[in-house]
Amino acid sequence: MSTYRQPGLVLTDHSFEVPLDHADPGGERIRLYAREVVAPANADRELPWLLYLEGGPGFGARRPVGATDWLERALKEYRVLLLDQRGTGRSTPANRQTLPLRGGPREQADYLAHFRADAIVRDCEWIRPRLTGGAPWTVLGQSFGGFCAVHYLSTAPEALDTALITGGLPSLGARADEVYRAAYPRVERKVRAHYARYPQDAETARDIVAHLREQEVELPGGHRFTIEAFQSLGHPLGSSDGSHRLHYLLEHAFVRTPAGPRLSDTFLEGARALLSYAPMPLYALLHEAIYAQDGTATAWAAERVRAEFPQFDAEAAVDKGEPPLFTGEMVYPWMLDADPALRPLRETAELLAERTGWTPLYDPARLAANEVPVAAAVYHDDMYVDAGHALDTARTIRGLRTWVTDEFEHDGLRLSGTRVLDRLLAQTRGEA
């Protein structure tokens, strides 16, 4: 355990050994890393703890640089724990380099079946008494972190003093198919809004699809850049600045070369940065599993449901003189072939997609009897988490207070975290 400082912060590294399978506490252990953050003036004071759970799945907790935004607000009254959920960040990694240590694809899939929200919350409960002495703590869950917080309320509400959720109220019962069936129209709205804002991008996008029809293109690092891969550059459209970032990327699409127009190195490098799953392979491997609750296989739900929305056929759109639609955060089986970080894990991913027996993640009856103060920010037309599903869940959780806003997309905590956190805390305290 080491302690060090940044301007306005005192940080301490923590490492824990937790059971891989909490149903077998005497079995194999994996390592969890978490970073404790406290204001210098409070370093020696006893404070309540706030546990931050990052979005994802598959992302390590954000790395602080000074006391900025929501963290600055939280440190006024809390000692904050930034947890790298299992398999992410500095916790025991799970990626193409490490998973072969487990054995073949079957063994790897069985291992990763222990990496959903239920295991993450059991990890938190392993850690909590070692840090708080058994006292309850506040949880702040962003996006998938909010899914974890709702599981926490379902299984160990006595461990929570307060629950704060931003853009992360999951459906309690929707299958993956239903999640994506609701998602594609939201994505289409975001794409249409992008073309309305930047009409010149419509022609650029058509030209790129036409080019990819004729040319095999590879991104730096060996990523296959197909038409479908180009469409998946729409993922950032769910963030407040995503439309602008996509536009600036498309500005650099083509350069003149001796062989004629070609996609520029600048564009291809930018596309690689957006498309590579190397930093977060669990996002691709477990994304649909976060919606698996009824025991049935997810079976590449995003790919299957996409067939119900023929407007996402980019080549057909271009043939009609229309701009192609981008896609969102969907994970498709072709990504396992296109991305070098995922290719060695293709069979593992297929086994996870075929896996049955997933257990329920939420307990509606227990949530209906909830006594923990809970507040949630629901973003009005969130591209990633359906607002309708979120509000249905909000009505199920007893005492939950919502703040429904169209000021932000999915990233209100990033853009205006102090305000968001202030609002949610005030709601749980009856002050708003």
Secondary structure, 3 states (H helix, E strand, C coil): CCEEEECCEEEEEEEEEEECCCCCCCCCEEEEEEEEEECHHHCCCCCCEEEEECCCCCCCCCCCCCCCHHHHHHCCCCEEEEEECCECCCCCECCCCCHHHHCCHHHHHHHHCCCCHHHHHHHHHHHHHHHHCCCCEEEEEECHHHHHHHHHHHHCHHHEEEEEEECCCCCCCCCHHHHHHHHHHHHHHHHHHHHHHCCHHHHHHHHHHHHHHHCCCECCCCCECCHHHHHHHHHHHHCCCHHHHHHHHHCCCEEEECCEEEECHHHHHHHHHHHCCCCCHHHHHHCHHHHCCCCCCCCCHHHHHHCCCHHHCHHHHHHCCCCCCCCCCCCCCCHHHHCCCCHHHHHHHHHHHHCCCCCCCCCHHHHHCCCCCEEEEEECCCCCCCHHHHHHHHHHCCCCEEEEECCCCCCHHHHHHHHHHHHHHHHHCCCC
